[in-house]
Amino acid sequence: MAVDYTVIVVYLAGMLAMGWWGMRRARSKSDFLVAGRRLGPAMYSGTMAAIVLGGASTIGGVGLGYRYGLSGAWMVFTIGLGLLALSVFFSARIARLKVYTVSEMLDLRYGGRAGVISGVVMWAYTLMLAVTSTIAYATIFDVLFDMNRTVAIILGGSIVVAYSALGGMWSITLTDMVQFVVKTIGVLLLLLPVAVVKAGGFSEMRAKLPTSYFDPLGIGGETIFTYVLIYTFGMLIGQDIWQRVFTARSDRTAKWGGTVAGTYCLAYALAGAVIGTAAKVLYPRLGSPDDAFATVVKDELPIGVRGLVLAAALAAVMSTSSGALIACATVANNDIWSRLRGVVRRDGDAHDEVKGNRAFILIMGVAVIGTAIALNNVVEALTVAYNLLVGGLLVPILGGLLWKRGTVQGALASVIVGGLAVIGLMAGYGILADEPVYYGLLASLAAYVAVSLATRPTDEAVLTAWRERLAGRSAELVSEPVPAPQ
């Protein structure tokens, strides 16, 4: 394993080196939070694919393939569908807004006062996303180096926090591009063909497995619907995803670059399911489906190649973790702390803007590492995060983009009612039940429509300013809320 360890250590050292290099480019708030809004199509596509395809998509996707066959691709497939929908229908308008957070978009659209509450919900989502990713790559460290769990979390978390805090989005963009290349080579070009060949090819796989393994809907219609509701819609509104849209050089880059990334996700989904199906042939009695990825890598790949594919797994998890971390810190600083203090923060090249956001990455990083050490059930934590995100924020965000009659009172009611409904229903039905997100989303929609229709329409001046921003005809937003009409 010495060669494999060397490959992994070199990869981790490279991540830190890129963080140091990215620090030299992060001279303004725009550079630090959204890479100066200068990413071209190639870098934008690679980094967008890297952030959405994390440990759940790689290790979990292979595990679902092991359990259900080709229909196990649906979880990652719905992530790709969400990214395609975001890119084709919304990303150009989002990029033209020139904001930093989802809550700033809500303030701009509704005329202020929606930011803090929506910011708290988004902060909770991004925090838990970062925590679950931290636990995932700490597990990989534990398996590779036989580390104590707490030490593995501290080591892996410290590496991600270090390169994220050094250069912000520039460092994360550079590391994500490397991670995208490593994942493509490791999973698509090496592990996929090797697993299929070792299993005897598709004909042998068909002969040894039940026909349900090759049924596109074998995982079940209700499960697919839940995946669409949580992951497809979650891709449309997550701060971690929007913050990548804000990095695009132009609205055309956001649209077409995101479309390429979404298409890549669909291919990655199928690859993971096929690898898992092959693993079922090779190892029919694994203790857990999630062991399928590591088992195939350990037993079927040659020395050196094995290290590269394990680095690919680390890359998948670390890209999601770093994206969630900077999103969490951005929301905490710009949407919660600055608003509660009543501080007006204008965009510019002042170095203290960079220092402030860097400090929040360090603070949130410590919080993520501490929570990851204390937390045991990753699946439940991630489910809570996505249920709150979709149940609390989907309706006011899409409503603001699509329905002129939506008001700030309706948006606030939607966030509060949807969020409380999801929490109450999770307490009643169980965290992993489907009902909380179903009924929470319906409650959020009902509150949004009813309260919006019962209150005064949004001031026409606010809507005019909103339309100007959507059309790209207005200067970049300062970070204070738009004042509500008197």
The 8 nearest C-alpha neighbors of each residue, nearest first, counted from 0:
[[1, 3, 2, 4, 302, 306, 303, 5],
 [2, 0, 4, 3, 5, 6, 302, 303],
 [3, 1, 5, 4, 0, 303, 6, 302],
 [2, 4, 306, 303, 0, 6, 5, 1],
 [5, 3, 1, 7, 2, 6, 0, 8],
 [4, 6, 2, 8, 3, 7, 9, 1],
 [5, 7, 3, 9, 4, 8, 306, 10],
 [8, 6, 10, 4, 5, 9, 310, 306],
 [7, 9, 11, 5, 10, 6, 4, 12],
 [10, 8, 12, 6, 7, 11, 5, 13],
 [9, 11, 7, 13, 8, 12, 6, 14],
 [12, 10, 14, 8, 13, 9, 7, 15],
 [13, 11, 9, 15, 14, 10, 8, 16],
 [14, 12, 16, 10, 11, 15, 9, 17],
 [13, 15, 11, 17, 12, 16, 174, 18],
 [14, 16, 18, 12, 162, 17, 13, 19],
 [17, 15, 13, 19, 18, 14, 12, 20],
 [18, 16, 20, 14, 19, 15, 21, 170],
 [17, 19, 162, 170, 15, 21, 16, 20],
 [18, 20, 16, 22, 17, 21, 165, 15],
 [21, 19, 17, 22, 18, 23, 16, 170],
 [20, 22, 170, 166, 18, 169, 24, 23],
 [166, 23, 21, 165, 19, 25, 20, 24],
 [22, 24, 21, 20, 25, 166, 26, 19],
 [23, 25, 21, 22, 26, 169, 30, 166],
 [26, 24, 30, 31, 22, 166, 23, 27],
 [25, 27, 24, 30, 348, 350, 353, 31],
 [28, 26, 348, 30, 29, 25, 353, 31],
 [27, 29, 31, 353, 30, 352, 32, 346],
 [28, 30, 35, 27, 32, 33, 31, 34],
 [31, 29, 35, 34, 25, 27, 28, 33],
 [30, 32, 167, 25, 28, 168, 29, 34],
 [31, 33, 168, 29, 30, 28, 167, 34],
 [32, 34, 246, 35, 29, 36, 168, 30],
 [35, 33, 30, 169, 168, 36, 246, 31],
 [34, 36, 30, 29, 37, 33, 246, 31],
 [37, 35, 246, 248, 247, 34, 33, 38],
 [38, 36, 248, 35, 247, 246, 34, 39],
 [39, 37, 247, 248, 43, 246, 42, 36],
 [38, 40, 248, 41, 42, 43, 252, 37],
 [41, 39, 256, 43, 252, 42, 44, 38],
 [42, 40, 44, 43, 39, 45, 256, 38],
 [43, 41, 45, 44, 40, 39, 46, 38],
 [42, 44, 40, 46, 41, 45, 38, 39],
 [45, 43, 256, 260, 47, 41, 42, 46],
 [46, 44, 42, 48, 47, 43, 176, 179],
 [45, 47, 49, 175, 43, 48, 176, 44],
 [46, 48, 44, 49, 50, 45, 43, 260],
 [49, 47, 260, 45, 46, 51, 50, 44],
 [50, 48, 46, 179, 47, 52, 51, 175],
 [49, 51, 319, 318, 47, 52, 48, 46],
 [50, 52, 48, 49, 53, 319, 47, 78],
 [53, 51, 56, 49, 50, 315, 48, 57],
 [52, 54, 315, 316, 319, 56, 55, 51],
 [53, 55, 316, 57, 56, 58, 315, 135],
 [56, 54, 59, 53, 57, 58, 60, 52],
 [55, 57, 60, 52, 53, 54, 59, 75],
 [58, 56, 54, 60, 55, 59, 61, 53],
 [57, 59, 61, 54, 60, 55, 292, 56],
 [60, 58, 55, 62, 61, 56, 57, 289],
 [59, 61, 56, 57, 63, 62, 271, 58],
 [62, 60, 275, 271, 64, 58, 272, 63],
 [63, 61, 289, 288, 59, 65, 60, 64],
 [62, 64, 71, 66, 60, 65, 61, 67],
 [65, 63, 272, 275, 68, 71, 61, 276],
 [64, 66, 275, 276, 62, 279, 63, 288],
 [65, 67, 63, 64, 68, 288, 62, 71],
 [68, 66, 64, 71, 212, 63, 65, 218],
 [69, 67, 212, 64, 276, 70, 71, 65],
 [68, 70, 272, 71, 213, 64, 72, 212],
 [71, 69, 215, 72, 68, 218, 217, 216],
 [70, 72, 64, 63, 69, 67, 73, 272],
 [73, 71, 268, 272, 70, 269, 74, 75],
 [74, 72, 76, 71, 75, 70, 77, 223],
 [73, 75, 76, 77, 72, 226, 78, 71],
 [74, 76, 268, 78, 77, 73, 56, 72],
 [77, 75, 73, 79, 265, 78, 268, 74],
 [76, 78, 80, 231, 79, 75, 74, 227],
 [79, 77, 75, 81, 231, 76, 230, 80],
 [80, 78, 261, 264, 76, 82, 77, 81],
 [79, 81, 77, 83, 78, 82, 231, 84],
 [82, 80, 231, 84, 78, 234, 79, 83],
 [81, 83, 85, 79, 261, 80, 84, 234],
 [84, 82, 261, 80, 86, 258, 81, 85],
 [83, 85, 81, 87, 82, 86, 88, 80],
 [86, 84, 82, 89, 235, 83, 88, 90],
 [85, 87, 254, 90, 257, 83, 84, 258],
 [86, 88, 84, 254, 85, 83, 89, 90],
 [87, 89, 85, 84, 86, 90, 91, 254],
 [88, 90, 85, 92, 91, 86, 93, 87],
 [89, 91, 86, 93, 92, 85, 254, 253],
 [92, 90, 250, 94, 93, 89, 254, 253],
 [93, 91, 95, 469, 90, 94, 89, 96],
 [92, 94, 90, 96, 91, 95, 89, 244],
 [93, 95, 91, 245, 96, 92, 250, 90],
 [96, 94, 471, 92, 97, 93, 469, 91],
 [95, 97, 468, 93, 94, 98, 469, 92],
 [98, 96, 475, 95, 94, 476, 245, 99],
 [97, 99, 96, 476, 100, 103, 104, 475],
 [98, 100, 242, 97, 103, 245, 101, 32],
 [101, 99, 103, 102, 98, 238, 330, 104],
 [100, 102, 104, 103, 238, 105, 99, 241],
 [101, 103, 114, 105, 104, 100, 118, 117],
 [104, 102, 106, 100, 105, 101, 107, 98],
 [103, 105, 107, 101, 102, 106, 108, 98],
 [106, 104, 102, 108, 103, 107, 109, 113],
 [107, 105, 111, 103, 110, 109, 104, 108],
 [106, 108, 104, 105, 110, 109, 481, 103],
 [107, 109, 105, 106, 465, 110, 104, 399],
 [110, 108, 407, 106, 107, 111, 105, 406],
 [109, 111, 483, 481, 106, 107, 108, 461],
 [110, 112, 106, 481, 480, 483, 482, 113],
 [111, 113, 114, 106, 110, 115, 480, 407],
 [114, 112, 111, 106, 115, 411, 116, 117],
 [113, 115, 102, 117, 112, 118, 116, 106],
 [114, 116, 118, 335, 117, 334, 113, 119],
 [117, 115, 119, 118, 114, 113, 120, 411],
 [116, 118, 120, 114, 119, 115, 102, 121],
 [117, 119, 115, 121, 116, 120, 334, 114],
 [118, 120, 122, 116, 117, 121, 115, 123],
 [121, 119, 117, 123, 122, 118, 124, 116],
 [122, 120, 118, 124, 123, 119, 117, 125],
 [121, 123, 119, 125, 327, 124, 120, 118],
 [124, 122, 126, 120, 121, 125, 119, 127],
 [125, 123, 384, 121, 127, 122, 126, 128],
 [124, 126, 128, 327, 122, 323, 127, 123],
 [127, 125, 123, 129, 128, 124, 327, 122],
 [126, 128, 130, 129, 124, 125, 384, 131],
 [127, 129, 125, 131, 126, 130, 323, 124],
 [128, 130, 320, 323, 132, 126, 127, 131],
 [131, 129, 127, 133, 367, 371, 132, 128],
 [130, 132, 134, 128, 133, 377, 129, 127],
 [131, 133, 135, 320, 129, 134, 130, 316],
 [134, 132, 130, 131, 135, 136, 137, 156],
 [133, 135, 137, 131, 132, 136, 371, 138],
 [136, 134, 132, 138, 133, 137, 131, 54],
 [135, 137, 139, 138, 133, 134, 313, 316],
 [136, 138, 152, 151, 140, 134, 139, 135],
 [139, 137, 141, 136, 135, 140, 134, 142],
 [138, 140, 136, 142, 137, 141, 143, 135],
 [141, 139, 137, 143, 138, 142, 144, 151],
 [140, 142, 146, 145, 138, 139, 144, 143],
 [143, 141, 139, 145, 140, 144, 138, 146],
 [144, 142, 140, 141, 145, 139, 146, 4],
 [143, 145, 146, 141, 140, 142, 139, 4],
 [146, 144, 141, 142, 143, 147, 140, 148],
 [147, 145, 141, 144, 151, 148, 150, 140],
 [146, 148, 150, 149, 151, 141, 145, 152],
 [149, 147, 151, 150, 146, 152, 141, 137],
 [148, 150, 152, 151, 147, 372, 153, 146],
 [149, 151, 153, 147, 152, 148, 154, 146],
 [152, 150, 137, 148, 154, 149, 153, 140],
 [153, 151, 137, 149, 155, 150, 154, 156],
 [152, 154, 150, 156, 151, 155, 157, 149],
 [155, 153, 151, 157, 152, 156, 150, 158],
 [156, 154, 158, 152, 157, 153, 137, 151],
 [157, 155, 153, 159, 158, 154, 152, 160],
 [156, 158, 160, 154, 155, 159, 153, 161],
 [159, 157, 161, 155, 156, 160, 162, 154],
 [160, 158, 156, 161, 157, 162, 321, 163],
 [161, 159, 157, 163, 158, 364, 162, 164],
 [160, 162, 158, 164, 159, 163, 157, 165],
 [161, 163, 18, 165, 15, 164, 159, 160],
 [164, 162, 167, 160, 161, 165, 166, 171],
 [165, 163, 357, 161, 167, 162, 360, 166],
 [166, 164, 22, 162, 18, 163, 19, 167],
 [22, 165, 167, 21, 170, 18, 169, 25],
 [168, 166, 31, 163, 164, 169, 170, 165],
 [167, 169, 171, 34, 32, 31, 170, 33],
 [168, 170, 34, 172, 21, 171, 167, 166],
 [171, 169, 21, 18, 166, 173, 172, 168],
 [170, 172, 168, 174, 169, 173, 175, 163],
 [173, 171, 175, 169, 170, 174, 168, 46],
 [172, 174, 170, 176, 175, 171, 169, 17],
 [173, 175, 171, 177, 176, 172, 14, 178],
 [176, 174, 178, 172, 46, 177, 173, 318],
 [175, 177, 179, 173, 178, 174, 46, 45],
 [178, 176, 174, 180, 175, 179, 181, 173],
 [177, 179, 175, 314, 181, 176, 180, 182],
 [178, 180, 176, 182, 49, 177, 181, 45],
 [181, 179, 183, 177, 178, 182, 184, 176],
 [180, 182, 178, 311, 184, 183, 179, 185],
 [183, 181, 311, 185, 179, 180, 184, 186],
 [182, 184, 180, 187, 181, 185, 186, 179],
 [185, 183, 188, 181, 182, 186, 187, 189],
 [184, 186, 308, 182, 189, 311, 183, 181],
 [185, 187, 190, 182, 183, 189, 184, 188],
 [186, 188, 183, 191, 184, 189, 185, 190],
 [187, 189, 184, 186, 185, 191, 190, 183],
 [190, 188, 185, 191, 186, 187, 192, 184],
 [189, 191, 186, 193, 192, 194, 185, 187],
 [192, 190, 194, 187, 193, 274, 189, 186],
 [193, 191, 195, 194, 190, 189, 196, 188],
 [192, 194, 196, 190, 195, 191, 197, 189],
 [195, 193, 197, 191, 192, 196, 277, 274],
 [196, 194, 198, 192, 200, 193, 197, 277],
 [195, 197, 199, 200, 193, 198, 194, 192],
 [198, 196, 194, 199, 195, 193, 200, 299],
 [199, 197, 195, 196, 277, 200, 281, 280],
 [200, 198, 196, 203, 197, 195, 204, 201],
 [201, 199, 196, 195, 203, 202, 198, 204],
 [200, 202, 204, 203, 205, 199, 195, 198],
 [203, 201, 205, 204, 200, 206, 199, 207],
 [204, 202, 206, 199, 205, 201, 200, 207],
 [203, 205, 201, 207, 202, 206, 208, 200],
 [206, 204, 202, 203, 208, 207, 201, 210],
 [205, 207, 203, 204, 208, 202, 209, 201],
 [208, 206, 204, 205, 203, 280, 209, 202],
 [207, 209, 205, 206, 204, 210, 212, 280],
 [210, 208, 211, 212, 207, 205, 213, 206],
 [209, 211, 212, 213, 208, 214, 205, 206],
 [210, 212, 214, 213, 209, 217, 68, 67],
 [213, 211, 68, 210, 67, 214, 209, 69],
 [214, 212, 211, 69, 210, 68, 215, 70],
 [213, 215, 217, 211, 216, 212, 70, 210],
 [216, 214, 70, 217, 213, 69, 218, 212],
 [217, 215, 214, 218, 219, 70, 220, 223],
 [216, 218, 214, 219, 70, 211, 215, 67],
 [217, 219, 216, 70, 67, 71, 222, 220],
 [220, 218, 217, 222, 221, 216, 223, 70],
 [219, 221, 223, 222, 224, 216, 218, 217],
 [222, 220, 224, 223, 219, 225, 218, 226],
 [223, 221, 225, 224, 219, 220, 226, 218],
 [222, 224, 226, 220, 225, 221, 227, 219],
 [223, 225, 221, 227, 222, 226, 220, 228],
 [226, 224, 228, 222, 227, 223, 229, 221],
 [227, 225, 223, 229, 224, 228, 230, 74],
 [228, 226, 231, 224, 225, 230, 77, 229],
 [227, 229, 225, 226, 232, 231, 230, 224],
 [230, 228, 226, 233, 227, 232, 231, 225],
 [229, 231, 233, 78, 226, 232, 227, 234],
 [230, 232, 81, 227, 77, 78, 234, 233],
 [231, 233, 235, 234, 230, 228, 229, 81],
 [232, 234, 230, 235, 231, 229, 236, 237],
 [235, 233, 81, 232, 231, 236, 237, 82],
 [236, 234, 232, 233, 85, 81, 237, 231],
 [235, 237, 233, 234, 393, 238, 241, 232],
 [236, 238, 240, 239, 234, 233, 241, 235],
 [239, 237, 241, 240, 242, 326, 101, 100],
 [238, 240, 326, 242, 237, 323, 241, 322],
 [241, 239, 237, 243, 238, 242, 244, 234],
 [242, 240, 244, 238, 243, 239, 237, 245],
 [241, 243, 245, 239, 244, 240, 238, 33],
 [244, 242, 246, 245, 241, 240, 47, 239],
 [243, 245, 241, 246, 242, 247, 253, 94],
 [244, 246, 242, 94, 243, 247, 33, 36],
 [247, 245, 36, 33, 243, 244, 34, 38],
 [248, 246, 38, 36, 253, 249, 245, 244],
 [247, 249, 37, 38, 36, 39, 252, 246],
 [250, 248, 252, 251, 247, 253, 94, 95],
 [249, 251, 91, 253, 252, 94, 254, 95],
 [252, 250, 254, 249, 253, 255, 91, 256],
 [251, 253, 249, 256, 40, 250, 254, 255],
 [254, 252, 250, 251, 247, 256, 257, 90],
 [255, 253, 86, 251, 257, 252, 87, 256],
 [254, 256, 258, 257, 252, 253, 251, 259],
 [257, 255, 44, 40, 252, 259, 258, 253],
 [256, 258, 260, 86, 255, 259, 254, 253],
 [259, 257, 255, 261, 83, 256, 260, 86],
 [258, 260, 262, 256, 257, 261, 263, 44],
 [261, 259, 257, 48, 44, 263, 258, 262],
 [262, 260, 79, 83, 264, 258, 82, 263],
 [261, 263, 259, 265, 264, 260, 258, 79],
 [262, 264, 260, 266, 261, 265, 267, 259],
 [265, 263, 79, 267, 261, 262, 266, 268],
 [264, 266, 268, 76, 262, 263, 267, 79],
 [267, 265, 263, 269, 268, 264, 270, 262],
 [268, 266, 264, 270, 265, 269, 263, 271],
 [269, 267, 72, 75, 265, 271, 76, 266],
 [268, 270, 272, 266, 72, 271, 267, 273],
 [271, 269, 267, 273, 268, 272, 274, 266],
 [272, 270, 61, 274, 60, 268, 269, 273],
 [271, 273, 64, 72, 275, 69, 269, 61],
 [272, 274, 276, 270, 275, 271, 69, 277],
 [275, 273, 277, 271, 276, 272, 191, 194],
 [274, 276, 65, 64, 61, 278, 272, 273],
 [277, 275, 65, 273, 68, 279, 64, 278],
 [278, 276, 274, 280, 279, 275, 198, 195],
 [277, 279, 275, 281, 280, 276, 282, 291],
 [280, 278, 283, 276, 282, 65, 277, 281],
 [281, 279, 277, 278, 282, 283, 198, 204],
 [280, 282, 278, 279, 198, 283, 277, 197],
 [281, 283, 279, 284, 278, 280, 285, 291],
 [284, 282, 279, 280, 285, 281, 278, 65],
 [285, 283, 282, 286, 279, 287, 281, 288],
 [284, 286, 287, 282, 283, 288, 290, 291],
 [285, 287, 284, 288, 290, 289, 291, 283],
 [286, 288, 289, 290, 285, 291, 62, 284],
 [289, 287, 62, 290, 291, 65, 66, 285],
 [288, 290, 62, 287, 291, 59, 58, 292],
 [291, 289, 288, 287, 293, 292, 294, 285],
 [290, 292, 294, 289, 288, 293, 62, 278],
 [293, 291, 295, 294, 290, 58, 61, 296],
 [294, 292, 296, 295, 290, 291, 297, 309],
 [293, 295, 297, 291, 296, 292, 298, 290],
 [296, 294, 298, 299, 292, 297, 293, 291],
 [295, 297, 293, 294, 300, 299, 298, 305],
 [298, 296, 294, 295, 293, 299, 300, 305],
 [297, 299, 295, 296, 294, 300, 301, 293],
 [298, 300, 295, 296, 297, 301, 194, 193],
 [301, 299, 305, 296, 298, 304, 297, 302],
 [302, 300, 304, 305, 303, 299, 298, 297],
 [303, 301, 305, 304, 3, 300, 2, 306],
 [304, 302, 306, 3, 305, 2, 301, 307],
 [305, 303, 307, 306, 302, 301, 300, 308],
 [304, 306, 303, 308, 300, 307, 302, 301],
 [307, 305, 3, 303, 309, 304, 308, 6],
 [306, 308, 310, 304, 305, 309, 185, 311],
 [309, 307, 185, 311, 310, 305, 306, 304],
 [310, 308, 312, 306, 311, 307, 305, 313],
 [309, 311, 313, 307, 308, 312, 7, 314],
 [312, 310, 182, 308, 314, 309, 181, 313],
 [313, 311, 309, 315, 314, 310, 308, 316],
 [312, 314, 310, 316, 311, 315, 317, 136],
 [315, 313, 178, 311, 317, 312, 316, 310],
 [316, 314, 53, 312, 313, 54, 318, 317],
 [315, 317, 54, 53, 313, 319, 314, 318],
 [316, 318, 320, 314, 319, 315, 313, 321],
 [319, 317, 50, 321, 320, 316, 315, 175],
 [318, 320, 50, 322, 53, 317, 316, 321],
 [319, 321, 129, 317, 132, 323, 318, 322],
 [320, 322, 324, 318, 323, 319, 159, 317],
 [323, 321, 319, 324, 320, 325, 239, 318],
 [322, 324, 326, 129, 320, 125, 321, 239],
 [325, 323, 321, 327, 326, 322, 129, 320],
 [324, 326, 328, 327, 322, 323, 329, 360],
 [327, 325, 323, 329, 239, 324, 328, 238],
 [326, 328, 324, 125, 330, 325, 122, 329],
 [327, 329, 331, 325, 360, 359, 326, 330],
 [330, 328, 326, 332, 331, 327, 333, 325],
 [329, 331, 334, 327, 333, 328, 332, 122],
 [332, 330, 328, 335, 329, 334, 333, 336],
 [333, 331, 336, 329, 330, 335, 337, 334],
 [332, 334, 330, 337, 329, 335, 331, 336],
 [335, 333, 330, 118, 115, 331, 332, 338],
 [334, 336, 331, 338, 115, 337, 332, 333],
 [337, 335, 332, 339, 338, 331, 340, 333],
 [338, 336, 340, 342, 333, 339, 335, 332],
 [339, 337, 341, 340, 335, 336, 334, 342],
 [338, 340, 336, 341, 337, 335, 342, 115],
 [339, 341, 337, 338, 342, 336, 335, 343],
 [342, 340, 338, 339, 337, 343, 336, 479],
 [343, 341, 337, 340, 344, 338, 339, 479],
 [342, 344, 479, 345, 341, 478, 337, 338],
 [345, 343, 478, 342, 346, 479, 477, 337],
 [344, 346, 477, 478, 343, 347, 479, 476],
 [347, 345, 477, 344, 28, 348, 478, 29],
 [346, 348, 349, 27, 345, 28, 29, 352],
 [347, 349, 27, 350, 26, 28, 346, 352],
 [350, 348, 351, 347, 352, 27, 353, 28],
 [349, 351, 353, 352, 348, 27, 354, 26],
 [352, 350, 354, 353, 349, 355, 356, 348],
 [353, 351, 355, 350, 354, 28, 349, 356],
 [352, 354, 356, 350, 351, 28, 355, 27],
 [355, 353, 351, 357, 352, 356, 358, 350],
 [356, 354, 358, 352, 357, 353, 351, 359],
 [355, 357, 359, 353, 358, 354, 360, 352],
 [358, 356, 354, 164, 360, 359, 355, 353],
 [359, 357, 361, 355, 356, 360, 354, 362],
 [358, 360, 362, 356, 328, 361, 357, 363],
 [361, 359, 328, 357, 363, 358, 362, 164],
 [360, 362, 364, 358, 359, 363, 365, 164],
 [363, 361, 359, 365, 364, 360, 358, 366],
 [364, 362, 366, 360, 365, 361, 359, 328],
 [365, 363, 361, 367, 366, 362, 160, 360],
 [364, 366, 368, 362, 363, 367, 369, 361],
 [367, 365, 363, 369, 364, 368, 370, 362],
 [366, 368, 364, 370, 130, 365, 369, 371],
 [369, 367, 371, 365, 370, 366, 156, 364],
 [368, 370, 366, 372, 371, 367, 365, 373],
 [371, 369, 373, 367, 372, 368, 374, 366],
 [370, 372, 368, 374, 130, 373, 369, 134],
 [373, 371, 369, 370, 374, 149, 368, 152],
 [374, 372, 370, 371, 369, 375, 368, 149],
 [375, 373, 371, 372, 370, 376, 377, 380],
 [374, 376, 377, 373, 371, 372, 134, 380],
 [375, 377, 379, 378, 374, 380, 131, 381],
 [378, 376, 380, 379, 131, 375, 381, 374],
 [379, 377, 381, 380, 376, 382, 131, 431],
 [378, 380, 382, 381, 377, 376, 383, 430],
 [381, 379, 377, 383, 382, 378, 384, 127],
 [380, 382, 384, 378, 383, 379, 377, 385],
 [383, 381, 379, 385, 384, 380, 386, 378],
 [384, 382, 386, 380, 381, 385, 387, 379],
 [385, 383, 124, 381, 387, 382, 386, 127],
 [384, 386, 388, 382, 387, 383, 389, 381],
 [387, 385, 383, 389, 436, 388, 384, 390],
 [388, 386, 390, 384, 391, 385, 389, 418],
 [387, 389, 385, 391, 386, 392, 390, 384],
 [388, 390, 393, 386, 391, 392, 387, 233],
 [391, 389, 440, 417, 439, 387, 386, 388],
 [390, 392, 414, 418, 417, 387, 388, 389],
 [393, 391, 388, 389, 394, 395, 414, 396],
 [394, 392, 389, 396, 395, 397, 391, 236],
 [393, 395, 397, 398, 396, 392, 444, 443],
 [396, 394, 398, 410, 392, 397, 399, 393],
 [397, 395, 399, 398, 393, 394, 392, 400],
 [398, 396, 400, 399, 394, 395, 401, 393],
 [399, 397, 395, 402, 401, 396, 400, 394],
 [398, 400, 396, 397, 401, 402, 395, 405],
 [399, 401, 397, 398, 402, 396, 403, 108],
 [400, 402, 398, 399, 397, 403, 396, 405],
 [403, 401, 398, 404, 399, 405, 400, 397],
 [402, 404, 405, 401, 399, 400, 398, 462],
 [405, 403, 402, 456, 406, 451, 457, 452],
 [404, 406, 451, 403, 402, 399, 409, 398],
 [407, 405, 451, 409, 408, 457, 109, 456],
 [406, 408, 109, 410, 409, 411, 113, 110],
 [409, 407, 411, 406, 410, 412, 451, 450],
 [410, 408, 447, 451, 450, 412, 406, 407],
 [409, 411, 407, 395, 413, 408, 412, 447],
 [412, 410, 414, 408, 413, 409, 113, 407],
 [411, 413, 409, 415, 410, 414, 416, 446],
 [412, 414, 443, 447, 410, 446, 416, 411],
 [415, 413, 391, 411, 417, 412, 416, 392],
 [414, 416, 412, 418, 417, 413, 419, 411],
 [417, 415, 419, 413, 418, 443, 414, 412],
 [418, 416, 443, 391, 439, 390, 420, 414],
 [417, 419, 391, 415, 421, 420, 416, 387],
 [418, 420, 422, 416, 421, 417, 415, 423],
 [421, 419, 439, 417, 423, 418, 422, 416],
 [420, 422, 439, 435, 424, 418, 419, 423],
 [423, 421, 419, 425, 420, 424, 426, 418],
 [424, 422, 426, 420, 425, 421, 419, 427],
 [423, 425, 435, 427, 421, 426, 422, 428],
 [426, 424, 430, 429, 422, 428, 427, 423],
 [427, 425, 423, 424, 429, 428, 422, 430],
 [426, 428, 424, 425, 429, 423, 430, 435],
 [429, 427, 425, 424, 432, 426, 430, 434],
 [430, 428, 425, 432, 431, 426, 427, 424],
 [429, 431, 425, 432, 379, 383, 426, 428],
 [430, 432, 429, 379, 433, 382, 425, 428],
 [433, 431, 429, 430, 434, 428, 435, 425],
 [434, 432, 435, 436, 437, 431, 225, 428],
 [433, 435, 437, 436, 432, 438, 428, 424],
 [436, 434, 424, 421, 437, 439, 438, 425],
 [435, 437, 439, 386, 434, 438, 390, 440],
 [438, 436, 434, 440, 435, 439, 441, 433],
 [437, 439, 441, 440, 435, 436, 434, 442],
 [440, 438, 421, 417, 436, 420, 442, 390],
 [439, 441, 390, 443, 438, 442, 437, 436],
 [440, 442, 438, 444, 443, 439, 445, 437],
 [443, 441, 439, 445, 440, 444, 417, 438],
 [444, 442, 417, 413, 440, 446, 441, 445],
 [445, 443, 441, 447, 442, 446, 394, 440],
 [446, 444, 442, 448, 447, 443, 449, 441],
 [447, 445, 413, 443, 449, 444, 448, 450],
 [448, 446, 409, 413, 444, 445, 450, 449],
 [447, 449, 451, 445, 446, 450, 452, 444],
 [448, 450, 446, 452, 451, 447, 445, 453],
 [451, 449, 409, 453, 452, 447, 448, 446],
 [452, 450, 409, 406, 405, 448, 454, 453],
 [451, 453, 449, 450, 454, 448, 404, 455],
 [452, 454, 450, 451, 449, 455, 448, 409],
 [455, 453, 451, 452, 450, 456, 408, 406],
 [454, 456, 457, 453, 406, 451, 452, 458],
 [457, 455, 404, 406, 458, 454, 405, 451],
 [458, 456, 406, 459, 455, 109, 461, 462],
 [457, 459, 461, 460, 456, 484, 462, 110],
 [458, 460, 462, 461, 463, 457, 456, 464],
 [461, 459, 463, 458, 462, 464, 457, 465],
 [460, 462, 464, 459, 458, 463, 110, 465],
 [463, 461, 465, 459, 464, 460, 466, 458],
 [462, 464, 460, 466, 465, 461, 459, 467],
 [463, 465, 467, 461, 462, 466, 460, 468],
 [466, 464, 462, 468, 463, 467, 108, 461],
 [467, 465, 469, 463, 468, 464, 462, 470],
 [468, 466, 464, 470, 472, 465, 469, 473],
 [467, 469, 471, 465, 96, 470, 473, 466],
 [470, 468, 466, 92, 471, 467, 96, 95],
 [469, 471, 467, 468, 472, 466, 95, 92],
 [472, 470, 95, 468, 469, 473, 467, 96],
 [473, 471, 467, 470, 468, 474, 469, 95],
 [472, 474, 468, 471, 467, 475, 470, 464],
 [475, 473, 476, 472, 468, 471, 97, 477],
 [476, 474, 97, 477, 473, 98, 96, 346],
 [475, 477, 98, 478, 97, 474, 96, 346],
 [478, 476, 345, 479, 346, 475, 344, 98],
 [477, 479, 344, 345, 476, 480, 343, 103],
 [478, 480, 343, 477, 344, 481, 338, 345],
 [481, 479, 111, 106, 482, 478, 107, 103],
 [480, 482, 111, 110, 107, 106, 483, 479],
 [483, 481, 111, 110, 480, 484, 112, 485],
 [482, 484, 110, 111, 485, 481, 112, 109],
 [485, 483, 458, 482, 110, 461, 457, 460],
 [484, 483, 482, 458, 110, 457, 455, 460]]
